[in-house]
């Protein structure tokens, strides 16, 4: 750690601490907790060495909060709609009769509901956890991680659509799909998404940094 903190980061941490304290009386507890995590992360940034990243640790601190339930409540249904629509198009391209109605799909005459676990909220949490953990482990620079995070979201979305498409196509068969096979497909796609996120996050950063330096 540094012998003395960076004044700008330290001042930002103090402001965030005050905001988090005031938020206890004005905002929901989770919002106040987000501000408190921001204050803690800014304090770490103030004391960190010059060559040490801080964004991965800030991301991990944020993910440590109980976010999944709130994300499921506010973003679950829109994600279910998006997943259902993309899966419908994928099945249509595969030659199957598919249509979407709300967060449900009709495939080959069978009604299949895209329920809350299929929204992908938990996979989003896991994907960004893998990205931040890998960046922290490898010492990935903050600027590089920031540029790679949008692709992490795209990988998670593609993986969730793939999982939902496979499950819906198999569930729509007359014989349906057994619980063990359902869980195996879900775990397999989840593992593939995590592996893809780890490979993408930890890929060589030297060329990307050189390209950024030239601009």
KOLMARMI-668603 format. One line per 4 residues: number of its first residue (from 1); their letters; for each residue x, z, y of C-alpha. Coordinates in nm, 4 decimals, padded with zeros to 6 digits, always signed. Example, Ala and Ser with C-alpha at 12.3 -4.5 7.8 and 13.67 -1.06 7.14 Angstrom:
! KOLMARMI-668603
1 = AS = +01.2300,+00.7800,-00.4500  +01.3670,+00.7140,-00.1060
! end
This chain:
! KOLMARMI-668603
1 = XXXX = +00.0000,+00.0000,+00.0000  +00.1034,-00.0440,+00.3613  +00.2629,+00.2398,+00.5592  +00.0041,+00.1877,+00.8355
5 = XXXX = -00.3329,+00.0129,+00.8176  -00.4130,-00.3126,+00.9939  -00.5994,-00.2098,+01.3117  -00.8587,-00.4894,+01.2983
9 = XXXX = -00.9600,-00.4301,+00.9365  -00.9555,-00.0541,+00.9884  -01.1851,-00.0814,+01.2903  -01.4190,-00.3103,+01.0943
13 = XXXX = -01.4296,-00.0516,+00.8162  -01.5214,+00.2218,+01.0640  -01.8028,+00.0089,+01.2074  -01.9343,-00.0692,+00.8585
17 = XXXX = -01.9194,+00.3008,+00.7686  -02.1266,+00.3902,+01.0724  -02.3724,+00.1108,+00.9937  -02.4067,+00.2301,+00.6340
21 = XXXX = -02.4719,+00.5857,+00.7521  -02.7413,+00.4754,+00.9972  -02.8920,+00.2461,+00.7342  -02.9784,+00.5490,+00.5208
25 = XXXX = -03.2673,+00.6178,+00.7628  -03.3629,+00.2589,+00.8469  -03.3044,+00.0364,+00.5437  -03.3730,+00.0464,+00.1684
29 = XXXX = -03.1111,+00.2403,-00.0314  -02.9645,-00.0749,-00.1861  -02.9074,-00.2321,+00.1571  -02.7325,+00.0842,+00.2751
33 = XXXX = -02.5214,+00.0787,-00.0419  -02.4159,-00.2810,+00.0276  -02.2956,-00.1755,+00.3727  -02.1107,+00.1188,+00.2189
37 = XXXX = -01.9383,-00.1130,-00.0292  -01.8447,-00.3412,+00.2604  -01.6924,-00.0439,+00.4428  -01.4931,+00.0557,+00.1353
41 = XXXX = -01.3722,-00.3012,+00.0806  -01.2666,-00.3387,+00.4440  -01.0758,-00.0104,+00.4230  -00.8948,-00.1413,+00.1161
45 = XXXX = -00.8159,-00.4632,+00.3054  -00.6688,-00.2592,+00.5891  -00.4221,-00.0803,+00.3596  -00.3434,-00.3575,+00.1104
49 = XXXX = +00.0008,-00.5262,+00.1076  +00.0343,-00.8622,+00.2800  +00.0419,-01.0642,-00.0427  -00.2362,-00.8764,-00.2268
53 = XXXX = -00.5862,-01.0280,-00.2492  -00.8875,-00.8159,-00.1638  -01.1850,-01.0502,-00.2160  -01.1935,-01.0033,-00.5983
57 = XXXX = -01.2065,-00.6248,-00.5586  -01.4756,-00.6517,-00.2914  -01.6760,-00.8708,-00.5278  -01.6374,-00.6275,-00.8169
61 = XXXX = -01.7396,-00.3371,-00.5941  -02.0513,-00.5271,-00.4879  -02.1357,-00.6160,-00.8479  -02.1065,-00.2481,-00.9424
65 = XXXX = -02.4266,-00.1827,-00.7479  -02.7610,-00.2012,-00.9357  -02.8315,-00.5548,-00.8153  -02.9848,-00.7156,-01.1216
69 = XXXX = -03.3305,-00.5581,-01.0952  -03.3644,-00.6466,-00.7262  -03.2373,-01.0001,-00.7826  -03.4814,-01.0404,-01.0688
73 = XXXX = -03.7653,-00.9285,-00.8425  -03.6802,-01.1470,-00.5430  -03.4997,-01.4458,-00.6976  -03.6249,-01.4411,-01.0576
77 = XXXX = -03.9345,-01.6544,-01.0091  -03.7665,-01.9267,-00.7966  -03.4865,-01.9475,-01.0535  -03.7425,-01.9733,-01.3337
81 = XXXX = -03.9123,-02.2615,-01.1505  -03.5809,-02.4393,-01.0977  -03.4745,-02.3864,-01.4590  -03.8096,-02.5068,-01.5906
85 = XXXX = -03.8002,-02.8214,-01.3759  -03.4435,-02.9136,-01.4675  -03.5126,-02.8467,-01.8353  -03.8240,-03.0657,-01.8155
89 = XXXX = -03.6229,-03.3548,-01.6764  -03.3547,-03.3043,-01.9422  -03.6122,-03.3119,-02.2237  -03.7757,-03.6202,-02.0759
93 = XXXX = -03.4391,-03.7952,-02.0718  -03.4001,-03.6984,-02.4385  -03.7252,-03.8797,-02.5153  -03.9509,-03.5763,-02.5584
97 = XXXX = -04.2904,-03.5371,-02.3979  -04.2447,-03.2580,-02.1453  -04.4189,-03.1377,-01.8313  -04.3871,-02.8316,-01.6080
101 = XXXX = -04.6701,-02.6165,-01.4772  -04.5459,-02.3255,-01.2703  -04.2873,-02.1370,-01.4728  -04.4232,-02.2745,-01.7999
105 = XXXX = -04.3516,-02.5976,-01.9850  -04.5570,-02.8091,-02.2183  -04.3324,-02.9791,-02.4727  -04.4723,-03.1991,-02.7469
109 = XXXX = -04.8112,-03.0358,-02.6915  -04.6692,-02.6831,-02.7236  -04.6883,-02.4385,-02.4322  -04.3607,-02.2530,-02.3742
113 = XXXX = -04.3253,-01.9913,-02.0980  -03.9955,-01.9619,-01.9138  -03.9951,-01.5824,-01.8878  -03.7856,-01.3431,-01.6806
117 = XXXX = -03.4798,-01.3326,-01.9128  -03.4609,-01.7130,-01.8836  -03.4250,-01.6982,-01.5039  -03.0487,-01.6628,-01.5423
121 = XXXX = -03.0118,-01.3638,-01.3090  -02.8092,-01.1678,-01.5633  -02.5954,-01.4749,-01.6318  -02.5306,-01.5071,-01.2575
125 = XXXX = -02.4074,-01.1467,-01.2496  -02.1895,-01.2019,-01.5553  -02.0465,-01.5296,-01.4243  -01.9390,-01.3834,-01.0924
129 = XXXX = -01.8084,-01.0711,-01.2646  -01.5854,-01.2901,-01.4832  -01.4667,-01.4847,-01.1779  -01.3808,-01.1732,-00.9750
133 = XXXX = -01.2198,-00.9946,-01.2708  -01.0062,-01.2991,-01.3555  -00.9043,-01.3431,-00.9912  -00.8072,-00.9764,-00.9642
137 = XXXX = -00.6092,-00.9914,-01.2904  -00.4166,-01.3068,-01.1932  -00.3718,-01.2230,-00.8250  -00.5610,-01.5324,-00.7123
141 = XXXX = -00.5497,-01.5734,-00.3380  -00.8665,-01.5009,-00.1460  -00.8932,-01.8467,+00.0095  -00.8655,-02.0135,-00.3314
145 = XXXX = -01.1235,-01.7828,-00.4887  -01.3636,-01.8423,-00.2007  -01.3436,-02.2186,-00.2542  -01.4021,-02.1806,-00.6272
149 = XXXX = -01.7042,-01.9493,-00.6154  -01.9610,-02.2284,-00.5488  -01.8507,-02.4054,-00.8680  -01.8981,-02.0779,-01.0554
153 = XXXX = -02.2605,-02.0810,-00.9443  -02.2960,-02.4426,-01.0584  -02.1487,-02.3601,-01.3996  -02.3924,-02.0713,-01.4386
157 = XXXX = -02.6885,-02.2896,-01.3401  -02.5880,-02.5673,-01.5811  -02.5364,-02.3163,-01.8620  -02.8726,-02.1533,-01.8032
161 = XXXX = -03.0511,-02.4897,-01.7967  -02.8725,-02.5925,-02.1170  -02.9716,-02.2691,-02.2888  -03.3318,-02.2976,-02.1769
165 = XXXX = -03.3537,-02.6645,-02.2752  -03.2230,-02.5991,-02.6252  -03.4496,-02.3011,-02.6778  -03.7602,-02.4743,-02.5439
169 = XXXX = -03.6991,-02.7853,-02.7538  -03.6586,-02.5755,-03.0684  -03.9458,-02.3388,-02.9876  -04.1778,-02.6374,-02.9405
173 = XXXX = -04.1316,-02.7482,-03.3015  -04.4190,-02.6726,-03.5416  -04.2015,-02.4205,-03.7268  -04.0825,-02.2613,-03.4017
177 = XXXX = -03.7498,-02.0792,-03.3851  -03.6441,-01.7579,-03.5527  -03.5345,-01.4568,-03.3507  -03.1828,-01.4601,-03.4948
181 = XXXX = -03.1323,-01.8269,-03.4065  -03.2753,-01.7639,-03.0599  -03.0264,-01.4833,-02.9956  -02.7368,-01.6824,-03.1444
185 = XXXX = -02.8000,-01.9781,-02.9132  -02.8288,-01.7494,-02.6131  -02.5065,-01.5673,-02.6941  -02.3233,-01.8922,-02.7701
189 = XXXX = -02.4151,-02.0528,-02.4383  -02.3354,-01.7309,-02.2520  -01.9902,-01.7178,-02.4114  -01.9318,-02.0841,-02.3233
193 = XXXX = -02.0292,-02.0248,-01.9605  -01.7985,-01.7224,-01.9329  -01.5130,-01.9213,-02.0861  -01.5713,-02.2079,-01.8431
197 = XXXX = -01.5766,-01.9661,-01.5480  -01.2520,-01.8035,-01.6617  -01.0787,-02.1408,-01.7056  -01.2013,-02.2661,-01.3682
201 = XXXX = -01.1110,-01.9459,-01.1820  -00.7619,-01.9101,-01.3280  -00.6601,-02.2768,-01.3108  -00.3416,-02.3646,-01.1255
205 = XXXX = -00.3701,-02.2797,-00.7566  -00.0417,-02.4214,-00.6233  -00.1724,-02.7747,-00.5656  -00.4848,-02.6451,-00.3950
209 = XXXX = -00.2764,-02.4233,-00.1650  -00.0444,-02.7107,-00.0767  -00.3445,-02.9270,+00.0048  -00.4882,-02.6515,+00.2262
213 = XXX = -00.1531,-02.6039,+00.4046  -00.1399,-02.9737,+00.4959  -00.4737,-02.9374,+00.6715
! end
